[in-house]
């Protein structure tokens, strides 16, 4: 699926997959990048009325309290805009660091890998459609391989 | 009273080496046991006397800083290391060296140089210093053993077991302190990645006490596992421990089950699986096949 890049080189790409936004953090996060990501994501959620945000941090090796807090606030903002955030692929060392920093990201859902995270978002979207007459037909990016 | 020169000891040792050795050995044999052979003991004594004699004739003070005492200290370190490995007690180890005082003092008394007190002081202070060095080495050796065992125990007692596809169990045995929690956490998180586990069951049947600190460590582990996308269930909280925890005001805000079996059943249910009976179980001893 072609990605929709936004911004210059110093931005993290946000891809739209159906009703989900996909963010893959492949570079070292510095504070400005994290803030830019939060801002871009918020705008994109409103623009695309996305129901889910998948943030893949499997390449992220170092976190500090600022990045941890930014992840938390992205999730809170997204929830306010009716999108659920799933953080996937956190490395063991990163998880330990965040816990030691006292940041257990209570508002963020987590999954082991991108596949499972996407399944979580699809399930949420499906549940939304089932309960919402206006949601019918809005899901254009159907799950290609289905969940296990 | 002025201390005598250490050369005095070298002098006594070189003049009466055989008598001192045999008297010393006789004293040691009185309390000897099977842990060390008579020949090995004799070799140690003779070697030490030889080195002491050489060192004291060259040294200018009885301070062990003097480099002349290097060979003596090396030998003493070897002896106390082997004593520690053979399971001797500290007093038994110290007695090996301090029993040398008796034959030495007897020689000093016999020579009557008119400086009795000073001579006794010199011999005493040298042997005391060597004895302290011996104890230091002994202690260090024993501490090494303890440290080694500690790390072995903490590795042995934190295995992660795969119960089912996507279900891991972590049976904890022993007290959870900060350093062990670290090992446990790393082990569990690595296994979650390796087995792609959805659910991890932490079984604390083998944890003797759960106080606020242990509870905090458990919660940290649970929080870290959750960050990686796995759910944790805590099982095996014994009745007394549950009561103590409530009295202490310790709260575990995670799913907890009384036994590992209950936790496993819950895990299977969450994964949409069930255990069913396929036929009536045949109880009692099975007959021979055929």
Interface residues (C-beta under 8 A of the other chain):
Chain A: X87 X88 X90 X91 X92 X94 X95 X96 X98 X99 X100 X104 X105 X110 X111 X112 X113 X116 X117
Chain B: X182 X185 X186 X189 X190 X192 X193 X196 X197 X198 X220 X223 X224 X225 X226 X227 X228 X229 X230
